[in-house]
């Protein structure tokens, strides 16, 4: 993991400038020297550096010597010796590092040298947006760091901190949420109603961390919109969905009985999200559940699904397409069908985000949101 322009070997004469040499050329010089920085969250102050190089195969090899200097052209200082092909240096790194090989007779090779060049730092993500989820926040940002230099890109780092609604400021408790190679991330297992700030940086293959993206804040909340569902191959515990589970048997749909995300293996889920050959599909699961696509193309909103279709339902899986509408017909156990609607707003490789509605009235195919355009939360009509 290195860029070839970073690596070069200086002649034995340069070695003599920093120390006496008892036999350059009598042992091979280490090759493929490169470094990886330890990102700290502050692009100006890396937490440290680790050097890597290929082993010298000389049977008389005794040790490797590691040197560094703070400025170009200065004399190297000996930093240490090691029998390993790696060396870690804590704190802000020096400008140049060099490694030599020493044999049992004390002969030292020429130096392999690498410059810790901050010009290899990537661009910061240009934009960052968030979507409130139930117990989570979905983050999405521009992929310009990767697009600008795909050969130098390694990954993105996602950070979070507390947020005060009173001061409208982020706290000083920034912490790493995680890393990803994709320009999207789900921060999960969050308490609803607690606001957080988020920021994203790009990390190069050398460990250089970019400046941060713009900072956004968001608040997870329970909702019938922006529900997160993972593919069963990724997280089977959050791959199944049940529109309504009458836990207490009273026939009334309370908030805790609606929109339940659970395991795809459960026979109680209405459907689960399945991934095969890179395609995500809704697969009906509970006995008596079928699914049909609503209309022939994308919909403007979940509210576009007004009346459930009378035909076209199947028990087989159906491909999930962002913006499309899907209607589930379920056995209510009382001789009447129940209907639920789903509209995915985002379809990723491993998960989807979707809006849903459910009609609790037995046999009633009406699925459109009732109560006016300002109605929020669980979308149902109650008996």
C-alpha positions as CSV (number, residue, x, y, z in Angstrom):
1,X,0.0,0.0,0.0
2,X,2.2,2.8,-1.3
3,X,2.5,5.2,-4.2
4,X,5.6,4.6,-6.2
5,X,6.5,8.3,-6.4
6,X,7.2,8.2,-2.6
7,X,10.0,5.6,-2.8
8,X,13.6,6.0,-3.8
9,X,17.0,4.7,-2.7
10,X,19.8,7.1,-2.2
11,X,23.4,6.3,-2.9
12,X,25.9,5.1,-0.4
13,X,27.7,8.4,-0.5
14,X,24.6,10.0,1.0
15,X,24.8,7.6,3.9
16,X,28.3,8.8,4.7
17,X,26.9,12.3,5.3
18,X,25.1,11.2,8.4
19,X,27.4,8.4,9.8
20,X,30.5,6.4,9.1
21,X,29.9,3.3,6.8
22,X,31.8,0.2,7.2
23,X,30.7,-1.5,4.0
24,X,27.9,-0.2,1.9
25,X,27.0,-2.6,-0.9
26,X,28.0,-5.6,1.2
27,X,24.3,-6.1,2.2
28,X,21.2,-5.4,0.2
29,X,19.2,-2.2,0.7
30,X,15.6,-2.6,2.0
31,X,13.0,-2.1,-0.7
32,X,9.4,-0.9,-1.0
33,X,9.6,1.4,1.9
34,X,6.3,3.2,2.7
35,X,4.4,4.7,5.6
36,X,0.9,4.8,7.0
37,X,-0.1,7.6,9.3
38,X,-2.3,7.2,12.3
39,X,-5.2,9.6,11.8
40,X,-6.2,11.6,14.9
41,X,-9.3,13.5,13.7
42,X,-7.1,16.6,13.2
43,X,-5.6,16.6,9.7
44,X,-2.8,18.9,10.8
45,X,-1.6,16.6,13.7
46,X,-1.4,12.9,12.9
47,X,-1.2,10.7,16.0
48,X,1.8,8.8,14.6
49,X,3.3,6.8,11.8
50,X,4.2,3.2,11.0
51,X,6.9,2.4,8.4
52,X,6.8,-0.8,6.3
53,X,9.4,-2.3,4.0
54,X,10.2,-5.6,2.3
55,X,12.5,-8.0,4.1
56,X,16.2,-8.3,3.1
57,X,16.9,-12.0,2.4
58,X,20.6,-11.9,3.2
59,X,21.3,-14.8,5.6
60,X,23.8,-12.5,7.4
61,X,21.2,-9.9,8.2
62,X,21.4,-8.8,11.8
63,X,19.1,-5.8,12.2
64,X,17.5,-2.8,10.4
65,X,18.3,0.8,11.4
66,X,15.7,3.5,11.2
67,X,16.6,7.2,10.8
68,X,14.6,10.4,10.5
69,X,15.1,14.1,10.0
70,X,12.8,17.1,10.4
71,X,13.9,19.0,7.3
72,X,15.1,18.1,3.8
73,X,18.9,18.1,3.6
74,X,19.5,17.9,7.3
75,X,21.6,15.1,8.9
76,X,19.6,12.0,9.8
77,X,19.2,11.0,13.4
78,X,19.2,7.3,14.4
79,X,15.7,6.5,15.8
80,X,16.2,2.9,16.6
81,X,17.0,-0.6,15.5
82,X,14.6,-3.5,14.8
83,X,14.6,-7.1,13.5
84,X,11.0,-6.5,12.2
85,X,10.1,-5.0,8.8
86,X,7.9,-2.4,10.5
87,X,8.6,0.6,12.8
88,X,6.2,2.8,14.7
89,X,6.8,6.4,15.6
90,X,4.3,8.1,17.9
91,X,3.4,11.8,17.6
92,X,3.7,14.2,14.7
93,X,6.1,12.6,12.2
94,X,9.3,14.0,10.8
95,X,9.6,15.0,7.2
96,X,11.9,12.2,6.0
97,X,12.5,8.6,7.2
98,X,15.1,6.2,6.1
99,X,15.9,2.5,6.7
100,X,19.1,0.5,6.2
101,X,20.1,-3.1,6.7
102,X,23.0,-4.2,8.9
103,X,24.7,-7.6,8.7
104,X,26.5,-9.5,11.5
105,X,29.9,-8.0,10.5
106,X,28.5,-4.5,11.0
107,X,28.3,-3.7,7.3
108,X,25.4,-1.3,6.6
109,X,23.5,-0.9,3.3
110,X,22.6,2.3,1.5
111,X,19.4,4.0,2.8
112,X,15.9,3.5,1.5
113,X,14.2,6.8,2.0
114,X,10.6,8.1,2.0
115,X,9.2,11.6,2.4
116,X,6.1,12.2,4.5
117,X,4.5,14.5,2.0
118,X,1.4,16.3,3.2
119,X,0.7,17.3,-0.4
120,X,-0.8,13.8,-0.8
121,X,-3.7,14.8,1.5
122,X,-7.0,14.3,-0.3
123,X,-9.8,16.7,-0.8
124,X,-12.5,17.1,1.9
125,X,-16.0,15.8,1.0
126,X,-17.8,18.8,-0.5
127,X,-21.1,18.2,1.1
128,X,-22.8,16.1,3.8
129,X,-26.5,15.4,4.3
130,X,-28.4,13.4,6.9
131,X,-31.7,11.6,7.2
132,X,-33.4,11.0,10.5
133,X,-34.2,7.3,11.1
134,X,-35.8,5.4,14.0
135,X,-32.9,4.9,16.4
136,X,-30.3,5.8,13.7
137,X,-29.1,8.5,11.3
138,X,-28.3,8.0,7.7
139,X,-25.4,10.0,6.3
140,X,-24.6,10.7,2.7
141,X,-21.8,12.8,1.2
142,X,-20.2,13.7,-2.1
143,X,-17.6,11.2,-3.3
144,X,-15.2,13.9,-4.7
145,X,-12.1,12.7,-2.7
146,X,-12.3,9.3,-4.3
147,X,-13.2,10.6,-7.8
148,X,-10.3,13.1,-7.7
149,X,-7.7,10.5,-6.8
150,X,-8.9,6.9,-6.9
151,X,-5.4,5.5,-6.7
152,X,-4.7,7.4,-3.5
153,X,-8.0,7.0,-1.7
154,X,-8.3,4.6,1.2
155,X,-11.5,5.2,3.1
156,X,-13.8,7.7,4.8
157,X,-13.8,8.4,8.6
158,X,-17.1,9.4,10.2
159,X,-17.1,11.4,13.5
160,X,-19.9,12.4,15.9
161,X,-20.4,14.7,18.8
162,X,-23.2,15.9,21.0
163,X,-25.4,18.8,19.9
164,X,-27.1,21.4,22.0
165,X,-30.5,22.7,20.8
166,X,-30.2,25.6,23.2
167,X,-26.8,26.9,22.0
168,X,-27.1,25.4,18.5
169,X,-23.5,24.3,18.9
170,X,-21.7,21.0,18.7
171,X,-19.9,19.7,21.8
172,X,-16.2,19.1,22.2
173,X,-16.7,15.3,22.6
174,X,-16.0,14.3,19.0
175,X,-15.4,10.6,18.6
176,X,-14.9,8.2,15.7
177,X,-18.2,6.6,14.6
178,X,-16.6,4.3,12.1
179,X,-15.0,4.0,8.7
180,X,-16.3,3.1,5.2
181,X,-15.2,3.0,1.6
182,X,-18.7,4.1,0.4
183,X,-19.9,7.7,0.5
184,X,-22.7,6.7,2.9
185,X,-22.9,5.5,6.5
186,X,-25.6,4.5,9.0
187,X,-25.0,5.5,12.6
188,X,-27.1,3.1,14.5
189,X,-28.1,2.1,18.0
190,X,-28.9,5.7,18.9
191,X,-31.5,6.9,21.4
192,X,-34.4,8.7,19.8
193,X,-34.8,12.4,20.6
194,X,-31.0,12.9,21.3
195,X,-29.3,15.2,18.7
196,X,-25.8,14.6,17.4
197,X,-23.4,16.4,15.1
198,X,-21.6,14.6,12.3
199,X,-18.6,15.2,10.2
200,X,-16.7,13.2,7.6
201,X,-13.1,13.2,6.4
202,X,-11.3,11.3,3.6
203,X,-8.2,9.2,4.4
204,X,-5.4,8.5,1.8
205,X,-3.6,5.2,1.5
206,X,-0.7,6.8,3.4
207,X,-3.1,7.7,6.2
208,X,-3.3,11.5,5.4
209,X,-6.6,12.7,6.7
210,X,-8.4,15.5,4.8
211,X,-10.1,18.5,6.2
212,X,-13.6,17.7,7.3
213,X,-16.8,18.0,5.4
214,X,-19.4,20.6,6.4
215,X,-20.9,19.6,9.8
216,X,-24.5,18.6,10.1
217,X,-26.7,17.7,13.0
218,X,-29.6,15.4,13.2
219,X,-32.0,13.7,15.7
220,X,-33.2,10.1,15.5
221,X,-36.9,9.7,15.9
222,X,-39.6,7.1,15.6
223,X,-41.6,7.5,12.4
224,X,-43.4,5.7,9.6
225,X,-41.0,7.3,7.3
226,X,-37.3,6.7,6.9
227,X,-37.3,3.1,8.3
228,X,-34.0,1.3,7.9
229,X,-33.9,-2.4,6.8
230,X,-30.7,-4.4,6.2
231,X,-30.3,-7.3,3.8
232,X,-30.6,-10.7,5.4
233,X,-27.0,-11.5,4.4
234,X,-25.7,-8.4,6.2
235,X,-27.7,-8.2,9.4
236,X,-30.5,-10.9,9.6
237,X,-31.6,-9.5,13.0
238,X,-32.8,-6.3,11.2
239,X,-33.9,-7.7,7.9
240,X,-37.6,-8.5,8.6
241,X,-40.6,-6.2,8.8
242,X,-44.1,-6.6,10.3
243,X,-46.7,-3.9,9.6
244,X,-48.9,-4.7,12.6
245,X,-48.5,-7.3,15.4
246,X,-51.4,-7.3,17.8
247,X,-49.4,-8.3,20.9
248,X,-52.1,-7.9,23.4
249,X,-55.0,-9.1,21.2
250,X,-57.2,-6.1,21.6
251,X,-57.5,-5.4,17.9
252,X,-56.3,-1.8,18.4
253,X,-53.0,-0.7,16.7
254,X,-50.9,1.0,19.3
255,X,-47.6,2.7,18.3
256,X,-45.5,-0.1,19.8
257,X,-47.3,-2.7,17.7
258,X,-46.8,-1.0,14.3
259,X,-43.8,-1.0,12.0
260,X,-41.7,-3.6,13.8
261,X,-38.2,-4.4,12.4
262,X,-37.1,-7.9,13.5
263,X,-35.2,-11.0,12.3
264,X,-35.7,-12.3,8.8
265,X,-35.8,-15.8,10.2
266,X,-39.0,-15.1,12.2
267,X,-42.1,-16.6,10.8
268,X,-44.0,-13.6,12.2
269,X,-42.6,-11.0,9.8
270,X,-44.7,-10.0,6.8
271,X,-41.6,-9.7,4.6
272,X,-37.8,-9.6,4.7
273,X,-35.1,-8.0,2.6
274,X,-33.1,-10.5,0.6
275,X,-29.9,-9.9,-1.4
276,X,-28.9,-12.3,-4.2
277,X,-26.3,-11.5,-7.0
278,X,-26.3,-7.9,-5.9
279,X,-30.0,-7.4,-6.2
280,X,-32.2,-6.5,-3.2
281,X,-35.8,-8.0,-3.1
282,X,-38.8,-7.9,-0.9
283,X,-39.7,-11.5,0.0
284,X,-43.1,-12.3,1.6
285,X,-42.6,-14.5,4.7
286,X,-45.7,-14.8,6.9
287,X,-48.3,-17.2,5.8
288,X,-50.9,-15.5,3.7
289,X,-48.7,-12.6,2.7
290,X,-48.3,-11.5,-0.9
291,X,-46.8,-8.5,-2.7
292,X,-47.5,-6.5,-5.9
293,X,-45.8,-3.5,-7.5
294,X,-48.0,-0.4,-7.4
295,X,-48.2,1.3,-10.8
296,X,-45.6,1.0,-13.5
297,X,-42.9,3.4,-12.4
298,X,-41.6,5.7,-9.7
299,X,-44.0,7.6,-7.4
300,X,-43.7,11.1,-6.1
301,X,-44.4,10.0,-2.5
302,X,-45.9,7.3,-0.3
303,X,-49.1,9.3,-0.5
304,X,-49.4,8.4,-4.2
305,X,-50.4,4.9,-3.1
306,X,-54.1,5.4,-2.4
307,X,-56.0,2.2,-3.2
308,X,-54.5,-1.3,-3.0
309,X,-54.6,-3.2,-6.3
310,X,-57.1,-6.0,-6.6
311,X,-54.9,-8.3,-8.6
312,X,-51.2,-9.0,-9.3
313,X,-50.1,-10.3,-5.9
314,X,-47.5,-13.0,-5.6
315,X,-45.6,-14.9,-2.9
316,X,-42.4,-14.7,-4.8
317,X,-39.8,-12.0,-4.2
318,X,-39.9,-8.6,-6.0
319,X,-36.9,-6.4,-6.8
320,X,-36.6,-3.3,-4.7
321,X,-36.3,-0.1,-6.8
322,X,-35.9,3.4,-5.2
323,X,-39.0,5.5,-5.6
324,X,-41.3,2.6,-6.7
325,X,-44.3,1.6,-4.7
326,X,-45.2,-1.9,-3.3
327,X,-48.4,-3.1,-1.7
328,X,-48.6,-6.1,0.6
329,X,-51.8,-8.1,1.1
330,X,-51.9,-10.0,4.3
331,X,-54.2,-12.5,6.0
332,X,-55.9,-10.8,8.9
333,X,-56.9,-14.1,10.5
334,X,-60.6,-13.1,10.5
335,X,-61.5,-13.8,6.8
336,X,-60.6,-10.2,5.8
337,X,-57.3,-9.1,4.2
338,X,-55.1,-6.3,5.5
339,X,-53.1,-4.0,3.3
340,X,-49.7,-2.3,3.8
341,X,-47.7,0.0,1.4
342,X,-44.0,0.6,1.1
343,X,-42.0,3.1,-0.9
344,X,-38.2,2.8,-0.7
345,X,-36.5,6.2,-0.7
346,X,-33.0,4.9,-0.8
347,X,-31.6,1.5,-2.0
348,X,-28.0,0.8,-1.2
349,X,-25.8,-2.3,-1.5
350,X,-26.6,-3.6,2.0
351,X,-29.7,-1.8,3.2
352,X,-32.7,0.3,2.2
353,X,-34.6,3.2,3.7
354,X,-38.3,3.3,3.1
355,X,-41.7,4.9,4.0
356,X,-44.7,2.7,4.9
357,X,-48.4,2.9,5.7
358,X,-50.8,0.3,7.0
359,X,-54.6,0.0,7.0
360,X,-56.0,-1.7,10.1
361,X,-59.6,-1.7,8.9
362,X,-60.4,-5.3,7.9
363,X,-60.6,-5.6,4.1
364,X,-60.2,-1.9,3.5
365,X,-57.8,-1.2,0.6
366,X,-57.5,2.5,1.4
367,X,-53.8,3.3,2.0
368,X,-53.5,7.0,1.4
369,X,-52.5,9.2,4.3
370,X,-55.5,10.6,6.0
371,X,-55.9,13.8,8.2
372,X,-54.3,16.4,6.0
373,X,-50.8,17.1,4.7
374,X,-49.4,17.9,8.1
375,X,-50.0,14.5,9.6
376,X,-46.8,13.0,10.9
377,X,-45.8,9.7,12.5
378,X,-47.6,6.3,12.0
379,X,-49.9,6.4,9.0
380,X,-52.9,4.2,9.8
381,X,-56.7,4.4,9.8
382,X,-58.1,3.0,13.0
383,X,-61.4,1.2,13.5
